[in-house]
C-alpha cells in the first residue's frame, strides 16, 4: 500500500513539473528549456517575498506565480520572437536563458539549508495505514485541480479555444484572425506561471538550490516525451508510469536510481515510439 500511495504522490509531482512545459509546446511548438530555471526562480522569488519583504506565504504565492508568468511573457517577446520558427535556435535560446538564470542564482549564493519554505499545512492524515503529511495532500489537490481547470480553460474560454486552434493548425488559425505571436506569448507565460505553481507547492518538501532546476527540466522532458509532446492525456499517463517506476526503484534498488528512470524512459520511447505513447504518429515521409 505504501508503494501505491507514494507512487501516486510522485506521479502528481511529475505532472506538476511537466504541465507547464507540455502546455507551452502543445500550443506554440516552443520547447521551453528554461522551464526548470523558471521553476527554481519561483522558489527563489517566494523565499525573498517571505523573508525579505515580510509577506505571508498566502500573499507571496500568487505574486510569485504572476512574476514568473510575466518573465515568461518577456522571454517570448524579448528573445523567442526573433528566432520563432527555427527549432534549433528556439531550443538554444531557451536553454541558454535557463542556464543563465540558474548560474546567476548560484553566483548569488542561492544554496544551503537556510533556503527552505514553510509548509502550508502541518497536519498529517492516515490513508490505508500509510501516514501522509499535509503538504503532500496539498500537492495531490493542486495537481488534480490544475488538470481540471486546464481542461475547462481550453474548452470553454475564447483564449483556450484559440490555444487549441493554434495547436491544431497554425495557418488555419491565422486565417480566422488568431494572432499567433500573441497566443504563443500567452502560452509561454502560462507555462512559466505553472512552473511557479509547482515550485510553491513542491519545494516546501525539501531544501532549495539552483541545481534542482536541471533535474526538473529532465523530469518535465521525460514526461512530455514519453506521453507525447502535444498530448495532455499522454502527459498524465506518462507521469504515473514514471512516478510509480521511480517509487519502486527507490524502495527496492536505491534512491540514487530515481534519476535514472526518466532518462531510461526517454531512450526507450524514442527508440520504440518517437511520437510518445499518445502523441500523433509521424509518417516516415514527414520525418525525412
C-alpha positions as CSV (number, residue, x, y, z in Angstrom):
1,X,0.0,0.0,0.0
2,X,2.9,2.3,0.7
3,X,4.1,1.9,-2.9
4,X,0.7,2.8,-4.3
5,X,0.1,5.9,-2.1
6,X,3.6,7.3,-2.6
7,X,3.6,6.3,-6.2
8,X,0.5,8.4,-6.8
9,X,2.2,11.3,-5.0
10,X,5.4,11.0,-7.0
11,X,3.3,10.8,-10.2
12,X,1.4,14.0,-9.4
13,X,4.6,15.8,-8.6
14,X,6.0,14.8,-12.0
15,X,2.8,16.0,-13.6
16,X,3.2,19.4,-11.9
17,X,6.7,19.6,-13.2
18,X,5.6,18.9,-16.7
19,X,2.3,20.6,-17.2
20,X,3.7,24.0,-18.0
21,X,6.3,22.6,-20.4
22,X,3.7,20.5,-22.1
23,X,1.2,23.4,-22.4
24,X,3.7,25.7,-24.0
25,X,4.9,23.1,-26.5
26,X,1.5,21.8,-27.2
27,X,0.1,25.3,-28.1
28,X,3.1,27.1,-29.7
29,X,5.5,24.3,-30.5
30,X,8.1,26.1,-28.5
31,X,10.4,23.8,-26.4
32,X,10.9,26.0,-23.4
33,X,14.2,24.6,-22.0
34,X,14.2,27.4,-19.4
35,X,11.3,25.7,-17.7
36,X,13.5,24.2,-14.9
37,X,15.1,27.5,-14.3
38,X,11.8,29.3,-14.0
39,X,10.7,26.6,-11.5
40,X,13.6,27.3,-9.2
41,X,13.4,31.0,-9.8
42,X,9.8,30.8,-8.5
43,X,11.2,29.2,-5.3
44,X,13.8,32.0,-5.0
45,X,11.1,34.6,-5.6
46,X,8.7,33.3,-2.9
47,X,11.5,32.9,-0.4
48,X,12.5,36.6,-0.9
49,X,9.0,37.8,-0.7
50,X,8.6,36.0,2.6
51,X,12.0,36.6,4.2
52,X,13.0,39.9,2.8
53,X,9.6,41.6,2.0
54,X,8.0,40.0,5.1
55,X,4.9,38.7,3.3
56,X,3.0,35.7,4.4
57,X,3.1,32.6,2.2
58,X,-0.5,33.1,1.3
59,X,0.3,36.6,-0.1
60,X,3.7,35.7,-1.6
61,X,2.4,32.6,-3.6
62,X,0.2,34.4,-6.1
63,X,2.7,37.2,-6.5
64,X,5.4,34.6,-7.3
65,X,3.1,32.9,-10.0
66,X,2.3,36.3,-11.6
67,X,6.0,37.3,-11.6
68,X,7.1,34.1,-13.3
69,X,4.3,34.4,-15.8
70,X,5.4,37.9,-16.7
71,X,9.0,36.7,-17.1
72,X,7.8,34.0,-19.5
73,X,5.9,36.7,-21.4
74,X,9.0,38.8,-21.6
75,X,11.1,35.8,-22.6
76,X,8.9,35.3,-25.7
77,X,8.8,38.9,-26.8
78,X,12.4,39.6,-25.9
79,X,14.2,36.5,-27.3
80,X,11.9,33.9,-28.8
81,X,10.2,36.2,-31.2
82,X,13.4,36.8,-33.0
83,X,14.1,33.1,-33.6
84,X,10.4,31.9,-34.0
85,X,10.1,29.1,-36.5
86,X,13.7,28.0,-36.2
87,X,13.5,24.9,-33.9
88,X,17.2,24.6,-33.1
89,X,17.5,28.3,-32.4
90,X,14.4,28.1,-30.1
91,X,16.0,25.3,-28.2
92,X,19.4,27.0,-27.8
93,X,17.9,30.3,-26.8
94,X,15.6,28.9,-24.1
95,X,18.3,26.6,-22.8
96,X,20.8,29.4,-22.7
97,X,18.3,31.6,-20.8
98,X,17.7,28.8,-18.3
99,X,21.4,28.2,-17.7
100,X,21.9,32.0,-17.3
101,X,19.2,32.1,-14.6
102,X,20.5,29.1,-12.7
103,X,24.1,30.3,-12.8
104,X,23.1,33.7,-11.7
105,X,21.2,32.2,-8.7
106,X,24.2,30.0,-7.9
107,X,26.5,33.0,-8.1
108,X,24.2,35.0,-5.8
109,X,24.6,32.2,-3.2
110,X,21.3,30.5,-3.6
111,X,22.0,27.2,-1.9
112,X,22.3,25.8,1.6
113,X,19.9,24.8,4.4
114,X,18.6,28.3,5.1
115,X,16.8,28.4,1.8
116,X,13.6,26.4,2.7
117,X,9.9,27.2,2.5
118,X,7.4,26.5,5.3
119,X,4.7,24.0,4.6
120,X,1.1,25.2,4.1
121,X,-0.4,22.5,6.2
122,X,1.4,20.8,9.1
123,X,-1.1,18.2,10.0
124,X,-0.8,14.5,8.8
125,X,-3.5,12.1,7.9
126,X,-3.6,8.3,7.6
127,X,-4.7,6.6,4.3
128,X,-4.9,2.8,4.2
129,X,-2.4,2.6,7.2
130,X,0.0,5.0,5.4
131,X,0.7,8.3,7.1
132,X,0.8,11.3,4.7
133,X,1.8,14.8,5.7
134,X,-0.4,17.7,4.9
135,X,1.9,19.3,2.3
136,X,1.8,16.1,0.1
137,X,-2.0,16.2,0.4
138,X,-1.8,19.8,-0.9
139,X,0.3,18.6,-3.8
140,X,-2.3,16.0,-4.7
141,X,-5.1,18.5,-4.5
142,X,-3.2,21.1,-6.6
143,X,-2.3,18.5,-9.3
144,X,-6.0,17.4,-9.6
145,X,-7.2,21.0,-9.6
146,X,-4.8,22.1,-12.3
147,X,-5.8,19.3,-14.7
148,X,-9.5,20.1,-14.2
149,X,-9.0,23.8,-14.6
150,X,-6.9,23.5,-17.7
151,X,-9.4,21.1,-19.2
152,X,-12.2,23.7,-18.6
153,X,-10.0,26.5,-19.8
154,X,-9.0,25.1,-23.2
155,X,-12.6,24.0,-24.0
156,X,-14.8,26.7,-22.5
157,X,-13.0,30.0,-22.9
158,X,-12.2,32.1,-26.0
159,X,-8.4,32.2,-25.2
160,X,-8.4,28.4,-24.6
161,X,-10.2,27.7,-27.9
162,X,-7.6,29.9,-29.6
163,X,-4.9,27.8,-27.9
164,X,-6.5,24.7,-29.3
165,X,-6.9,26.2,-32.8
166,X,-3.2,27.3,-32.9
167,X,-2.1,23.9,-31.7
168,X,-4.1,22.0,-34.4
169,X,-3.2,24.1,-37.4
170,X,-1.4,27.4,-37.2
171,X,-2.2,28.5,-40.8
172,X,-5.9,27.9,-40.4
173,X,-5.8,29.7,-37.0
174,X,-4.1,32.7,-38.7
175,X,-6.8,32.7,-41.4
176,X,-9.6,33.2,-38.9
177,X,-7.9,36.0,-37.1
178,X,-6.0,34.3,-34.3
179,X,-2.7,36.2,-33.6
180,X,0.0,33.5,-33.4
181,X,2.6,35.6,-31.6
182,X,0.1,36.8,-29.0
183,X,-1.2,33.3,-28.3
184,X,2.3,32.0,-28.3
185,X,3.5,34.5,-25.7
186,X,0.5,33.7,-23.6
187,X,1.3,30.0,-23.7
188,X,4.9,30.7,-22.6
189,X,3.6,33.0,-19.8
190,X,1.1,30.4,-18.6
191,X,3.7,27.6,-18.8
192,X,6.1,29.8,-16.7
193,X,3.3,30.5,-14.2
194,X,2.5,26.8,-13.9
195,X,6.2,26.2,-13.2
196,X,6.0,28.6,-10.3
197,X,2.8,26.9,-9.0
198,X,4.7,23.6,-9.0
199,X,7.6,25.3,-7.1
200,X,5.3,26.8,-4.5
201,X,3.7,23.5,-3.5
202,X,6.5,21.1,-4.1
203,X,9.6,23.0,-2.8
204,X,8.4,23.0,0.9
205,X,9.0,19.3,0.8
206,X,12.8,19.8,0.8
207,X,15.6,22.4,0.5
208,X,16.1,24.6,-2.5
209,X,19.2,25.1,-4.6
210,X,19.8,26.2,-8.2
211,X,20.9,22.8,-9.5
212,X,17.4,21.4,-8.8
213,X,16.3,23.3,-11.9
214,X,18.3,20.9,-14.2
215,X,16.5,17.9,-12.6
216,X,13.1,19.5,-13.0
217,X,13.8,20.1,-16.7
218,X,14.8,16.4,-17.1
219,X,11.6,15.2,-15.4
220,X,9.5,17.6,-17.5
221,X,11.2,16.4,-20.7
222,X,10.8,12.8,-19.8
223,X,7.1,13.1,-19.0
224,X,6.4,15.1,-22.2
225,X,8.4,12.8,-24.5
226,X,7.0,9.6,-23.0
227,X,3.4,10.8,-23.1
228,X,3.6,12.7,-26.4
229,X,4.6,16.3,-26.6
230,X,1.2,17.5,-27.7
231,X,-1.0,15.2,-25.6
232,X,-2.2,16.3,-22.1
233,X,-3.7,12.8,-21.5
234,X,-0.4,11.3,-22.5
235,X,1.4,13.6,-20.1
236,X,-0.8,12.4,-17.2
237,X,-0.3,8.7,-18.2
238,X,3.5,9.2,-18.5
239,X,3.6,10.9,-15.1
240,X,2.0,7.8,-13.5
241,X,4.2,5.4,-15.3
242,X,7.5,7.2,-14.5
243,X,6.3,8.1,-11.0
244,X,5.5,4.5,-10.0
245,X,8.7,3.3,-11.6
246,X,10.7,5.8,-9.6
247,X,9.0,4.9,-6.3
248,X,9.6,1.2,-6.9
249,X,13.3,1.9,-7.8
250,X,13.8,4.0,-4.7
251,X,12.2,1.3,-2.5
252,X,13.7,-1.8,-3.9
253,X,17.0,-0.7,-5.5
254,X,18.0,2.6,-4.0
255,X,17.2,6.4,-4.1
256,X,20.1,7.1,-6.4
257,X,18.3,5.2,-9.2
258,X,15.4,7.6,-9.3
259,X,17.1,10.0,-11.7
260,X,18.0,7.0,-14.0
261,X,14.3,6.1,-14.5
262,X,13.2,9.1,-16.6
263,X,16.4,9.0,-18.6
264,X,15.9,5.4,-19.4
265,X,12.2,6.1,-20.3
266,X,13.3,8.8,-22.7
267,X,15.7,6.5,-24.5
268,X,13.2,3.6,-24.6
269,X,10.4,5.6,-26.0
270,X,12.5,7.4,-28.6
271,X,13.7,4.0,-29.9
272,X,10.3,2.3,-29.9
273,X,7.8,5.1,-30.5
274,X,9.3,8.5,-31.1
275,X,6.0,10.3,-31.0
276,X,5.3,9.1,-27.5
277,X,2.6,6.9,-26.0
278,X,-0.4,9.1,-27.1
279,X,1.4,11.5,-29.4
280,X,0.5,11.9,-33.1
281,X,2.5,9.3,-35.1
282,X,4.6,10.9,-37.8
283,X,4.8,9.1,-41.1
284,X,8.2,8.3,-42.4
285,X,8.0,10.8,-45.2
286,X,7.2,13.6,-42.7
287,X,10.4,12.9,-40.8
288,X,12.7,12.7,-43.9
